[in-house]
């Protein structure tokens, strides 16, 4: 089964391929022929990951998955947090 991983970070792609013991064909965005930036407009990591997956699925109609990472430090009241445009002005 082919899965598009909504990233061009080759290190993340390699980690997933290794974790899945190459049981799936994992393709980066570049390998899938997708050369566009995907917006991350939301204020949660989960919502941004969903946005990426939905965008790729709508473009390709192929199975895909995504992730979004960031630091949310309790001692810093959740900062730096998600770097959504306009979000920093709210803090």
N, CA, C and O atoms as CSV, one atom per row, in Angstrom:
chain,resi,resn,atom,element,x,y,z
A,1,UNK,N,N,0.838,-1.178,0.000
A,1,UNK,CA,C,0.000,0.000,0.000
A,1,UNK,C,C,0.881,1.239,0.000
A,1,UNK,O,O,1.861,1.319,0.740
A,2,UNK,N,N,0.519,2.204,-0.841
A,2,UNK,CA,C,1.222,3.480,-0.892
A,2,UNK,C,C,0.541,4.476,0.041
A,2,UNK,O,O,-0.685,4.565,0.099
A,3,UNK,N,N,1.368,5.222,0.769
A,3,UNK,CA,C,0.886,6.286,1.641
A,3,UNK,C,C,1.728,7.526,1.388
A,3,UNK,O,O,2.956,7.449,1.344
A,4,UNK,N,N,1.080,8.653,1.226
A,4,UNK,CA,C,1.798,9.916,1.108
A,4,UNK,C,C,1.930,10.505,2.506
A,4,UNK,O,O,0.940,10.674,3.219
A,5,UNK,N,N,3.150,10.810,2.882
A,5,UNK,CA,C,3.432,11.469,4.151
A,5,UNK,C,C,3.565,12.948,3.832
A,5,UNK,O,O,4.469,13.336,3.092
A,6,UNK,N,N,2.700,13.769,4.365
A,6,UNK,CA,C,2.640,15.189,4.020
A,6,UNK,C,C,3.807,15.959,4.626
A,6,UNK,O,O,3.635,16.812,5.497
A,7,UNK,N,N,5.000,15.629,4.136
A,7,UNK,CA,C,6.213,16.309,4.559
A,7,UNK,C,C,7.271,16.164,3.477
A,7,UNK,O,O,7.214,15.258,2.646
A,8,UNK,N,N,8.220,17.061,3.504
A,8,UNK,CA,C,9.414,16.914,2.671
A,8,UNK,C,C,10.650,16.744,3.543
A,8,UNK,O,O,11.778,16.798,3.053
A,9,UNK,N,N,10.431,16.537,4.842
A,9,UNK,CA,C,11.528,16.302,5.763
A,9,UNK,C,C,11.974,14.849,5.605
A,9,UNK,O,O,11.325,13.937,6.116
A,10,UNK,N,N,13.071,14.642,4.905
A,10,UNK,CA,C,13.528,13.295,4.595
A,10,UNK,C,C,13.863,12.495,5.852
A,10,UNK,O,O,13.769,11.268,5.846
A,11,UNK,N,N,14.251,13.177,6.929
A,11,UNK,CA,C,14.551,12.474,8.178
A,11,UNK,C,C,13.282,11.890,8.792
A,11,UNK,O,O,13.294,10.765,9.291
A,12,UNK,N,N,12.192,12.646,8.756
A,12,UNK,CA,C,10.917,12.132,9.253
A,12,UNK,C,C,10.439,10.966,8.397
A,12,UNK,O,O,9.943,9.967,8.919
A,13,UNK,N,N,10.589,11.094,7.084
A,13,UNK,CA,C,10.177,10.023,6.170
A,13,UNK,C,C,10.970,8.758,6.473
A,13,UNK,O,O,10.402,7.668,6.537
A,14,UNK,N,N,12.272,8.897,6.658
A,14,UNK,CA,C,13.133,7.749,6.964
A,14,UNK,C,C,12.730,7.082,8.279
A,14,UNK,O,O,12.682,5.855,8.366
A,15,UNK,N,N,12.439,7.894,9.303
A,15,UNK,CA,C,12.015,7.349,10.598
A,15,UNK,C,C,10.734,6.534,10.462
A,15,UNK,O,O,10.625,5.449,11.034
A,16,UNK,N,N,9.772,7.045,9.714
A,16,UNK,CA,C,8.507,6.334,9.538
A,16,UNK,C,C,8.719,5.051,8.748
A,16,UNK,O,O,8.164,4.009,9.095
A,17,UNK,N,N,9.514,5.122,7.695
A,17,UNK,CA,C,9.803,3.914,6.908
A,17,UNK,C,C,10.425,2.843,7.790
A,17,UNK,O,O,10.038,1.676,7.719
A,18,UNK,N,N,11.384,3.231,8.619
A,18,UNK,CA,C,12.025,2.269,9.516
A,18,UNK,C,C,11.058,1.731,10.557
A,18,UNK,O,O,11.060,0.533,10.840
A,19,UNK,N,N,10.230,2.598,11.132
A,19,UNK,CA,C,9.277,2.176,12.154
A,19,UNK,C,C,8.254,1.185,11.597
A,19,UNK,O,O,7.782,0.300,12.310
A,20,UNK,N,N,7.921,1.343,10.324
A,20,UNK,CA,C,6.931,0.457,9.699
A,20,UNK,C,C,7.580,-0.728,8.989
A,20,UNK,O,O,6.908,-1.484,8.286
A,21,UNK,N,N,8.885,-0.884,9.176
A,21,UNK,CA,C,9.622,-2.004,8.577
A,21,UNK,C,C,9.378,-2.122,7.082
A,21,UNK,O,O,9.345,-3.224,6.534
A,22,UNK,N,N,9.207,-0.975,6.425
A,22,UNK,CA,C,8.989,-0.945,4.977
A,22,UNK,C,C,7.795,-1.789,4.524
A,22,UNK,O,O,7.766,-2.268,3.391
A,23,UNK,N,N,6.811,-1.971,5.410
A,23,UNK,CA,C,5.597,-2.710,5.047
A,23,UNK,C,C,4.688,-1.886,4.143
A,23,UNK,O,O,3.819,-2.437,3.467
A,24,UNK,N,N,4.884,-0.575,4.126
A,24,UNK,CA,C,4.123,0.337,3.289
A,24,UNK,C,C,5.102,1.131,2.452
A,24,UNK,O,O,6.242,1.347,2.862
A,25,UNK,N,N,4.668,1.566,1.284
A,25,UNK,CA,C,5.485,2.459,0.477
A,25,UNK,C,C,5.158,3.880,0.909
A,25,UNK,O,O,4.104,4.417,0.569
A,26,UNK,N,N,6.069,4.484,1.662
A,26,UNK,CA,C,5.873,5.835,2.186
A,26,UNK,C,C,6.546,6.813,1.228
A,26,UNK,O,O,7.736,6.696,0.938
A,27,UNK,N,N,5.772,7.773,0.743
A,27,UNK,CA,C,6.290,8.777,-0.182
A,27,UNK,C,C,6.229,10.156,0.455
A,27,UNK,O,O,5.237,10.518,1.088
A,28,UNK,N,N,7.291,10.915,0.281
A,28,UNK,CA,C,7.272,12.317,0.707
A,28,UNK,C,C,6.429,13.098,-0.298
A,28,UNK,O,O,6.041,12.568,-1.339
A,29,UNK,N,N,6.154,14.346,0.019
A,29,UNK,CA,C,5.413,15.186,-0.929
A,29,UNK,C,C,6.175,15.290,-2.249
A,29,UNK,O,O,5.584,15.181,-3.323
A,30,UNK,N,N,7.473,15.500,-2.165
A,30,UNK,CA,C,8.288,15.618,-3.373
A,30,UNK,C,C,8.215,14.340,-4.201
A,30,UNK,O,O,8.055,14.396,-5.420
A,31,UNK,N,N,8.331,13.188,-3.542
A,31,UNK,CA,C,8.273,11.911,-4.250
A,31,UNK,C,C,6.907,11.672,-4.888
A,31,UNK,O,O,6.794,10.958,-5.884
A,32,UNK,N,N,5.872,12.275,-4.306
A,32,UNK,CA,C,4.521,12.148,-4.845
A,32,UNK,C,C,4.241,13.205,-5.915
A,32,UNK,O,O,3.145,13.251,-6.473
A,33,UNK,N,N,5.230,14.050,-6.200
A,33,UNK,CA,C,5.071,15.068,-7.230
A,33,UNK,C,C,4.326,16.311,-6.772
A,33,UNK,O,O,3.812,17.067,-7.596
A,34,UNK,N,N,4.265,16.527,-5.474
A,34,UNK,CA,C,3.558,17.685,-4.918
A,34,UNK,C,C,4.592,18.723,-4.510
A,34,UNK,O,O,5.408,18.488,-3.619
A,35,UNK,N,N,4.546,19.864,-5.169
A,35,UNK,CA,C,5.529,20.918,-4.928
A,35,UNK,C,C,4.833,22.203,-4.504
A,35,UNK,O,O,4.950,23.229,-5.175
A,36,UNK,N,N,4.120,22.149,-3.408
A,36,UNK,CA,C,3.461,23.362,-2.928
A,36,UNK,C,C,3.511,23.401,-1.418
A,36,UNK,O,O,3.569,22.367,-0.753
A,37,UNK,N,N,3.490,24.596,-0.895
A,37,UNK,CA,C,3.436,24.766,0.549
A,37,UNK,C,C,2.002,24.553,1.007
A,37,UNK,O,O,1.058,24.994,0.352
A,38,UNK,N,N,1.851,23.886,2.113
A,38,UNK,CA,C,0.518,23.638,2.658
A,38,UNK,C,C,0.340,24.552,3.865
A,38,UNK,O,O,1.151,24.512,4.791
A,39,UNK,N,N,-0.697,25.364,3.871
A,39,UNK,CA,C,-0.913,26.289,4.990
A,39,UNK,C,C,-1.090,25.540,6.317
A,39,UNK,O,O,-1.622,24.431,6.367
A,40,UNK,N,N,-0.628,26.182,7.373
A,40,UNK,CA,C,-0.833,25.701,8.736
A,40,UNK,C,C,-1.458,26.844,9.530
A,40,UNK,O,O,-0.800,27.445,10.378
A,41,UNK,N,N,-2.731,27.145,9.255
A,41,UNK,CA,C,-3.347,28.350,9.806
A,41,UNK,C,C,-3.989,28.192,11.189
A,41,UNK,O,O,-4.515,29.159,11.738
A,42,UNK,N,N,-3.951,27.006,11.743
A,42,UNK,CA,C,-4.714,26.735,12.959
A,42,UNK,C,C,-3.897,26.960,14.228
A,42,UNK,O,O,-2.676,27.103,14.175
A,43,UNK,N,N,-4.582,26.988,15.363
A,43,UNK,CA,C,-3.904,27.261,16.621
A,43,UNK,C,C,-3.588,26.010,17.432
A,43,UNK,O,O,-3.221,26.105,18.603
A,44,UNK,N,N,-3.729,24.827,16.809
A,44,UNK,CA,C,-3.300,23.589,17.469
A,44,UNK,C,C,-2.494,22.747,16.489
A,44,UNK,O,O,-2.693,22.822,15.276
A,45,UNK,N,N,-1.585,21.950,17.028
A,45,UNK,CA,C,-0.784,21.053,16.199
A,45,UNK,C,C,-1.681,20.045,15.492
A,45,UNK,O,O,-1.489,19.747,14.313
A,46,UNK,N,N,-2.661,19.526,16.220
A,46,UNK,CA,C,-3.575,18.535,15.641
A,46,UNK,C,C,-4.340,19.109,14.448
A,46,UNK,O,O,-4.441,18.464,13.404
A,47,UNK,N,N,-4.871,20.305,14.602
A,47,UNK,CA,C,-5.643,20.914,13.511
A,47,UNK,C,C,-4.760,21.177,12.289
A,47,UNK,O,O,-5.209,21.006,11.155
A,48,UNK,N,N,-3.512,21.590,12.507
A,48,UNK,CA,C,-2.606,21.801,11.378
A,48,UNK,C,C,-2.275,20.491,10.676
A,48,UNK,O,O,-2.176,20.460,9.449
A,49,UNK,N,N,-2.104,19.411,11.428
A,49,UNK,CA,C,-1.838,18.102,10.823
A,49,UNK,C,C,-3.038,17.646,9.996
A,49,UNK,O,O,-2.868,17.111,8.900
A,50,UNK,N,N,-4.228,17.852,10.503
A,50,UNK,CA,C,-5.447,17.494,9.763
A,50,UNK,C,C,-5.546,18.316,8.485
A,50,UNK,O,O,-5.894,17.792,7.427
A,51,UNK,N,N,-5.240,19.604,8.586
A,51,UNK,CA,C,-5.261,20.486,7.410
A,51,UNK,C,C,-4.344,19.948,6.317
A,51,UNK,O,O,-4.721,19.904,5.146
A,52,UNK,N,N,-3.139,19.539,6.708
A,52,UNK,CA,C,-2.182,19.016,5.727
A,52,UNK,C,C,-2.710,17.740,5.084
A,52,UNK,O,O,-2.657,17.596,3.862
A,53,UNK,N,N,-3.215,16.819,5.884
A,53,UNK,CA,C,-3.733,15.561,5.332
A,53,UNK,C,C,-4.918,15.789,4.409
A,53,UNK,O,O,-4.997,15.192,3.335
A,54,UNK,N,N,-5.826,16.641,4.819
A,54,UNK,CA,C,-7.007,16.913,3.996
A,54,UNK,C,C,-6.608,17.570,2.670
A,54,UNK,O,O,-7.158,17.236,1.621
A,55,UNK,N,N,-5.666,18.491,2.719
A,55,UNK,CA,C,-5.216,19.162,1.503
A,55,UNK,C,C,-4.603,18.155,0.535
A,55,UNK,O,O,-4.920,18.169,-0.654
A,56,UNK,N,N,-3.736,17.290,1.029
A,56,UNK,CA,C,-3.086,16.296,0.167
A,56,UNK,C,C,-4.112,15.315,-0.379
A,56,UNK,O,O,-4.060,14.946,-1.553
A,57,UNK,N,N,-5.040,14.892,0.466
A,57,UNK,CA,C,-6.065,13.959,-0.022
A,57,UNK,C,C,-6.915,14.616,-1.119
A,57,UNK,O,O,-7.208,13.986,-2.135
A,58,UNK,N,N,-7.303,15.857,-0.920
A,58,UNK,CA,C,-8.108,16.546,-1.932
A,58,UNK,C,C,-7.351,16.708,-3.250
A,58,UNK,O,O,-7.955,16.676,-4.322
A,59,UNK,N,N,-6.038,16.882,-3.173
A,59,UNK,CA,C,-5.225,17.015,-4.377
A,59,UNK,C,C,-5.024,15.691,-5.112
A,59,UNK,O,O,-5.015,15.651,-6.343
A,60,UNK,N,N,-4.861,14.605,-4.345
A,60,UNK,CA,C,-4.425,13.336,-4.936
A,60,UNK,C,C,-5.451,12.215,-4.900
A,60,UNK,O,O,-5.399,11.294,-5.715
A,61,UNK,N,N,-6.384,12.290,-3.957
A,61,UNK,CA,C,-7.332,11.191,-3.702
A,61,UNK,C,C,-6.591,9.895,-3.362
A,61,UNK,O,O,-7.080,8.797,-3.628
A,62,UNK,N,N,-5.402,10.045,-2.768
A,62,UNK,CA,C,-4.612,8.903,-2.329
A,62,UNK,C,C,-4.519,8.902,-0.808
A,62,UNK,O,O,-4.651,9.941,-0.161
A,63,UNK,N,N,-4.290,7.717,-0.251
A,63,UNK,CA,C,-4.118,7.614,1.192
A,63,UNK,C,C,-2.923,8.446,1.627
A,63,UNK,O,O,-1.868,8.419,0.992
A,64,UNK,N,N,-3.101,9.190,2.726
A,64,UNK,CA,C,-2.030,10.042,3.202
A,64,UNK,C,C,-2.148,10.218,4.705
A,64,UNK,O,O,-3.161,9.883,5.318
A,65,UNK,N,N,-1.085,10.751,5.277
A,65,UNK,CA,C,-1.097,11.100,6.697
A,65,UNK,C,C,-0.122,12.245,6.901
A,65,UNK,O,O,0.701,12.541,6.036
A,66,UNK,N,N,-0.226,12.880,8.055
A,66,UNK,CA,C,0.654,13.998,8.353
A,66,UNK,C,C,0.875,14.092,9.847
A,66,UNK,O,O,0.307,13.331,10.631
A,67,UNK,N,N,1.694,15.020,10.213
A,67,UNK,CA,C,1.951,15.325,11.616
A,67,UNK,C,C,2.359,16.781,11.687
A,67,UNK,O,O,2.715,17.391,10.679
A,68,UNK,N,N,2.307,17.322,12.866
A,68,UNK,CA,C,2.809,18.661,13.098
A,68,UNK,C,C,3.437,18.641,14.480
A,68,UNK,O,O,2.854,18.111,15.426
A,69,UNK,N,N,4.612,19.211,14.594
A,69,UNK,CA,C,5.299,19.199,15.879
A,69,UNK,C,C,5.609,20.619,16.309
A,69,UNK,O,O,5.676,21.541,15.495
A,70,UNK,N,N,5.794,20.765,17.586
A,70,UNK,CA,C,6.160,22.055,18.145
A,70,UNK,C,C,6.359,21.908,19.639
A,70,UNK,O,O,5.971,20.902,20.232
A,71,UNK,N,N,6.952,22.891,20.228
A,71,UNK,CA,C,7.173,22.891,21.669
A,71,UNK,C,C,6.075,23.687,22.357
A,71,UNK,O,O,5.750,24.804,21.956
A,72,UNK,N,N,5.516,23.096,23.391
A,72,UNK,CA,C,4.538,23.777,24.236
A,72,UNK,C,C,4.983,23.555,25.665
A,72,UNK,O,O,4.677,22.519,26.256
A,73,UNK,N,N,5.708,24.519,26.234
A,73,UNK,CA,C,6.357,24.382,27.524
A,73,UNK,C,C,5.464,24.942,28.621
A,73,UNK,O,O,5.110,26.122,28.609
A,74,UNK,N,N,5.099,24.073,29.580
A,74,UNK,CA,C,4.229,24.500,30.678
A,74,UNK,C,C,4.804,25.699,31.442
A,74,UNK,O,O,4.078,26.638,31.766
A,75,UNK,N,N,6.104,25.663,31.724
A,75,UNK,CA,C,6.739,26.739,32.486
A,75,UNK,C,C,6.724,28.064,31.727
A,75,UNK,O,O,6.929,29.125,32.318
A,76,UNK,N,N,6.481,28.001,30.426
A,76,UNK,CA,C,6.401,29.209,29.603
A,76,UNK,C,C,4.972,29.474,29.146
A,76,UNK,O,O,4.744,30.130,28.129
A,77,UNK,N,N,4.013,28.955,29.911
A,77,UNK,CA,C,2.599,29.121,29.585
A,77,UNK,C,C,2.265,28.655,28.177
A,77,UNK,O,O,1.506,29.309,27.462
A,78,UNK,N,N,2.840,27.512,27.779
A,78,UNK,CA,C,2.540,26.937,26.473
A,78,UNK,C,C,3.361,27.483,25.328
A,78,UNK,O,O,3.203,27.040,24.190
A,79,UNK,N,N,4.224,28.424,25.600
A,79,UNK,CA,C,5.051,29.017,24.546
A,79,UNK,C,C,6.189,28.070,24.202
A,79,UNK,O,O,6.518,27.258,25.066
A,80,UNK,N,N,6.812,28.084,23.063
A,80,UNK,CA,C,6.451,28.949,21.969
A,80,UNK,C,C,5.169,28.535,21.272
A,80,UNK,O,O,4.542,29.367,20.617
A,81,UNK,N,N,4.758,27.285,21.387
A,81,UNK,CA,C,3.469,26.857,20.842
A,81,UNK,C,C,3.434,26.820,19.334
A,81,UNK,O,O,4.467,26.766,18.668
A,82,UNK,N,N,2.237,26.848,18.814
A,82,UNK,CA,C,2.010,26.789,17.378
A,82,UNK,C,C,2.322,28.148,16.778
A,82,UNK,O,O,1.945,29.182,17.329
A,83,UNK,N,N,2.999,28.140,15.664
A,83,UNK,CA,C,3.395,29.394,15.011
A,83,UNK,C,C,2.450,29.763,13.894
A,83,UNK,O,O,2.895,30.041,12.780
A,84,UNK,N,N,1.161,29.773,14.159
A,84,UNK,CA,C,0.179,30.156,13.140
A,84,UNK,C,C,0.250,31.646,12.892
A,84,UNK,O,O,0.439,32.419,13.831
A,85,UNK,N,N,0.100,32.070,11.631
A,85,UNK,CA,C,0.102,33.508,11.340
A,85,UNK,C,C,-0.940,34.240,12.171
A,85,UNK,O,O,-2.084,33.799,12.277
A,86,UNK,N,N,-0.546,35.339,12.749
A,86,UNK,CA,C,-1.482,36.138,13.532
A,86,UNK,C,C,-1.624,35.673,14.964
A,86,UNK,O,O,-2.149,36.407,15.801
A,87,UNK,N,N,-1.167,34.475,15.260
A,87,UNK,CA,C,-1.332,33.936,16.606
A,87,UNK,C,C,-0.434,34.660,17.609
A,87,UNK,O,O,-0.848,34.894,18.745
A,88,UNK,N,N,0.787,35.017,17.207
A,88,UNK,CA,C,1.703,35.668,18.108
A,88,UNK,C,C,1.152,37.001,18.607
A,88,UNK,O,O,1.407,37.389,19.747
A,89,UNK,N,N,0.400,37.702,17.761
A,89,UNK,CA,C,-0.165,38.980,18.175
A,89,UNK,C,C,-1.183,38.815,19.303
A,89,UNK,O,O,-1.410,39.740,20.083
A,90,UNK,N,N,-1.791,37.635,19.384
A,90,UNK,CA,C,-2.812,37.391,20.399
A,90,UNK,C,C,-2.203,37.122,21.763
A,90,UNK,O,O,-2.885,37.215,22.784
A,91,UNK,N,N,-0.899,36.784,21.781
A,91,UNK,CA,C,-0.250,36.385,23.040
A,91,UNK,C,C,0.375,37.563,23.744
A,91,UNK,O,O,0.960,37.403,24.815
